[in-house]
Amino acid sequence: MIQIKELLKRRGMTAKELASKIGISEGALSKSLSGNPTLERLEQIAAALGVGVAELFEAPKGATVSCPHCGKPITIKAE
């Protein structure tokens, strides 16, 4: 769904720090992201991360995911 975890990792920020930056609890942030966040909440998150709202939904190019069995990284390339 939303690429918040990847954006947080790139910025060296935790979910707790993001929640604090937008003025909500970490639990409220988690609940919002696992449900259907409002446009206002998405705008707050995007502003705190320094990105546009659309970037919250973009899959990174050459995305890497972990194998659910062995945990090794798997690179996915779209052509």
ROKOLVO-30666 format. One record per residue (C-alpha): chain; residue number from 1; z, x, y. Coordinates in Angstrom, 1 decimal, padded with zeros to 4 digits. Example, Ala and Ser with C-alpha at 12.3 -4.5 7.8 and 13.67 -1.06 7.14 Angstrom:
2
<A, 1, <007.8, 012.3, -004.5>>;
<A, 2, <007.1, 013.7, -001.1>>;
! end
This chain:
79
<A, 1, <000.0, 000.0, 000.0>>;
<A, 2, <001.2, 001.7, 003.2>>;
<A, 3, <001.0, 005.4, 003.4>>;
<A, 4, <004.4, 005.8, 005.1>>;
<A, 5, <005.8, 008.3, 002.5>>;
<A, 6, <002.9, 010.6, 002.9>>;
<A, 7, <003.1, 010.5, 006.7>>;
<A, 8, <006.8, 011.1, 006.6>>;
<A, 9, <006.3, 014.1, 004.3>>;
<A, 10, <003.7, 015.6, 006.6>>;
<A, 11, <006.0, 015.3, 009.6>>;
<A, 12, <009.1, 016.6, 007.7>>;
<A, 13, <010.9, 013.3, 008.5>>;
<A, 14, <013.1, 011.1, 006.2>>;
<A, 15, <013.0, 007.4, 006.0>>;
<A, 16, <016.5, 007.3, 007.4>>;
<A, 17, <015.3, 009.3, 010.5>>;
<A, 18, <012.3, 006.9, 010.9>>;
<A, 19, <014.5, 003.9, 010.7>>;
<A, 20, <016.9, 005.3, 013.3>>;
<A, 21, <014.0, 006.2, 015.5>>;
<A, 22, <012.8, 002.5, 015.5>>;
<A, 23, <016.3, 001.1, 015.8>>;
<A, 24, <016.8, -000.4, 012.3>>;
<A, 25, <018.8, 000.5, 009.2>>;
<A, 26, <017.1, 002.4, 006.3>>;
<A, 27, <017.7, -000.7, 004.2>>;
<A, 28, <015.9, -002.9, 006.7>>;
<A, 29, <013.0, -000.4, 006.8>>;
<A, 30, <012.7, -000.4, 003.0>>;
<A, 31, <012.9, -004.2, 002.8>>;
<A, 32, <010.2, -004.5, 005.5>>;
<A, 33, <007.9, -002.1, 003.7>>;
<A, 34, <008.3, -003.6, 000.3>>;
<A, 35, <007.6, -007.1, 001.7>>;
<A, 36, <005.2, -008.2, 004.3>>;
<A, 37, <006.0, -006.3, 007.6>>;
<A, 38, <005.2, -007.9, 010.9>>;
<A, 39, <002.5, -006.4, 013.2>>;
<A, 40, <005.3, -005.5, 015.6>>;
<A, 41, <007.2, -003.6, 012.9>>;
<A, 42, <004.0, -001.8, 011.9>>;
<A, 43, <003.3, -000.9, 015.5>>;
<A, 44, <006.9, 000.5, 015.8>>;
<A, 45, <006.4, 002.6, 012.7>>;
<A, 46, <003.0, 003.9, 013.8>>;
<A, 47, <004.3, 004.8, 017.2>>;
<A, 48, <007.3, 006.7, 015.7>>;
<A, 49, <005.0, 008.6, 013.4>>;
<A, 50, <002.5, 009.3, 016.2>>;
<A, 51, <-000.4, 007.5, 014.4>>;
<A, 52, <-002.5, 004.3, 014.9>>;
<A, 53, <-001.6, 001.3, 012.8>>;
<A, 54, <-004.8, 001.6, 010.8>>;
<A, 55, <-003.7, 005.1, 009.6>>;
<A, 56, <-000.7, 003.5, 007.9>>;
<A, 57, <-003.1, 001.9, 005.4>>;
<A, 58, <-005.6, 004.7, 005.0>>;
<A, 59, <-005.6, 006.7, 001.7>>;
<A, 60, <-005.7, 010.4, 002.4>>;
<A, 61, <-009.0, 012.0, 001.5>>;
<A, 62, <-008.8, 013.9, -001.8>>;
<A, 63, <-005.6, 012.1, -002.5>>;
<A, 64, <-003.3, 013.7, -005.1>>;
<A, 65, <-001.2, 011.5, -007.4>>;
<A, 66, <001.1, 012.5, -010.2>>;
<A, 67, <000.4, 011.8, -013.9>>;
<A, 68, <002.9, 009.2, -015.0>>;
<A, 69, <003.3, 011.0, -018.3>>;
<A, 70, <003.6, 014.7, -017.5>>;
<A, 71, <004.1, 014.7, -013.7>>;
<A, 72, <001.2, 017.1, -013.1>>;
<A, 73, <-000.8, 016.5, -009.9>>;
<A, 74, <-004.1, 014.7, -010.3>>;
<A, 75, <-006.6, 015.0, -007.4>>;
<A, 76, <-008.9, 012.0, -006.7>>;
<A, 77, <-012.1, 012.6, -004.8>>;
<A, 78, <-014.2, 009.8, -003.4>>;
<A, 79, <-017.9, 010.6, -003.0>>;
! end
